[in-house]
């Protein structure tokens, strides 16, 4: 059965955590878009800053987790910088953790 974008986000929410901040990348607002195109899952994501020391780790972790969960699907992770990430992209829960309502 074809996964939905919401299912992909749910997997990422459960399995990919920013190790510096201790928050999953979905609630942190790093996942900008998820597209399911045939047997391909395409994720557009960003990092909090282009100088992020996790620039190689997080996208590769996203790819690994999605390939494992959705066997038979090709996974493409695009690291994008526009629009720029800001704390406003975080979920209410994540902002509350940092006291940034």
C-alpha positions as a Python dict, from the first residue, in 0.01 Angstrom:
ca = {
    (1, 'X'): (0, 0, 0),
    (2, 'X'): (127, 345, -93),
    (3, 'X'): (232, 551, 212),
    (4, 'X'): (89, 896, 264),
    (5, 'X'): (292, 1210, 337),
    (6, 'X'): (144, 1204, 688),
    (7, 'X'): (267, 847, 741),
    (8, 'X'): (615, 947, 627),
    (9, 'X'): (612, 1243, 867),
    (10, 'X'): (494, 1015, 1150),
    (11, 'X'): (789, 780, 1092),
    (12, 'X'): (1030, 1073, 1089),
    (13, 'X'): (870, 1216, 1404),
    (14, 'X'): (920, 884, 1584),
    (15, 'X'): (1265, 790, 1454),
    (16, 'X'): (1478, 1094, 1363),
    (17, 'X'): (1583, 1321, 1649),
    (18, 'X'): (1823, 1613, 1635),
    (19, 'X'): (2088, 1488, 1882),
    (20, 'X'): (2193, 1840, 1982),
    (21, 'X'): (1842, 1958, 2066),
    (22, 'X'): (1671, 1631, 2157),
    (23, 'X'): (1365, 1706, 1941),
    (24, 'X'): (1245, 1515, 1638),
    (25, 'X'): (1304, 1684, 1304),
    (26, 'X'): (933, 1716, 1221),
    (27, 'X'): (844, 1909, 1538),
    (28, 'X'): (1163, 2108, 1498),
    (29, 'X'): (1026, 2222, 1162),
    (30, 'X'): (1308, 2084, 949),
    (31, 'X'): (1084, 1881, 717),
    (32, 'X'): (943, 2120, 458),
    (33, 'X'): (773, 1884, 215),
    (34, 'X'): (702, 1516, 152),
    (35, 'X'): (595, 1390, -190),
    (36, 'X'): (508, 1035, -291),
    (37, 'X'): (571, 990, -663),
    (38, 'X'): (508, 636, -782),
    (39, 'X'): (753, 420, -589),
    (40, 'X'): (956, 722, -476),
    (41, 'X'): (945, 917, -152),
    (42, 'X'): (1090, 1266, -186),
    (43, 'X'): (1162, 1469, 127),
    (44, 'X'): (1264, 1834, 122),
    (45, 'X'): (1426, 1927, 449),
    (46, 'X'): (1655, 2187, 592),
    (47, 'X'): (1879, 2235, 893),
    (48, 'X'): (1873, 2510, 1151),
    (49, 'X'): (2181, 2663, 989),
    (50, 'X'): (2399, 2584, 685),
    (51, 'X'): (2693, 2546, 926),
    (52, 'X'): (2512, 2273, 1121),
    (53, 'X'): (2756, 2000, 1226),
    (54, 'X'): (2483, 1745, 1148),
    (55, 'X'): (2461, 1842, 781),
    (56, 'X'): (2558, 1493, 668),
    (57, 'X'): (2404, 1293, 952),
    (58, 'X'): (2039, 1401, 953),
    (59, 'X'): (1962, 1367, 579),
    (60, 'X'): (2131, 1026, 565),
    (61, 'X'): (1939, 917, 874),
    (62, 'X'): (1612, 1028, 711),
    (63, 'X'): (1696, 824, 402),
    (64, 'X'): (1794, 517, 604),
    (65, 'X'): (1484, 523, 825),
    (66, 'X'): (1245, 566, 531),
    (67, 'X'): (1412, 294, 322),
    (68, 'X'): (1382, 59, 619),
    (69, 'X'): (1017, 143, 693),
    (70, 'X'): (891, 161, 334),
    (71, 'X'): (1069, -129, 164),
    (72, 'X'): (1061, -117, -214),
    (73, 'X'): (1047, 262, -226),
    (74, 'X'): (1330, 475, -352),
    (75, 'X'): (1402, 763, -116),
    (76, 'X'): (1536, 1102, -217),
    (77, 'X'): (1626, 1360, 46),
    (78, 'X'): (1682, 1715, -75),
    (79, 'X'): (1859, 1953, 158),
    (80, 'X'): (1714, 2297, 87),
    (81, 'X'): (1793, 2640, 230),
    (82, 'X'): (1494, 2840, 108),
    (83, 'X'): (1291, 2936, 290),
    (84, 'X'): (1536, 2979, 574),
    (85, 'X'): (1456, 2791, 893),
    (86, 'X'): (1336, 3002, 1187),
    (87, 'X'): (1204, 2901, 1531),
    (88, 'X'): (853, 2985, 1411),
    (89, 'X'): (866, 2665, 1204),
    (90, 'X'): (871, 2453, 1522),
    (91, 'X'): (553, 2289, 1648),
    (92, 'X'): (379, 2442, 1949),
    (93, 'X'): (515, 2157, 2163),
    (94, 'X'): (873, 2219, 2052),
    (95, 'X'): (844, 2594, 2109),
    (96, 'X'): (706, 2527, 2456),
    (97, 'X'): (1008, 2308, 2536),
    (98, 'X'): (1232, 2604, 2460),
    (99, 'X'): (1002, 2860, 2618),
    (100, 'X'): (955, 3029, 2279),
    (101, 'X'): (580, 3053, 2244),
}
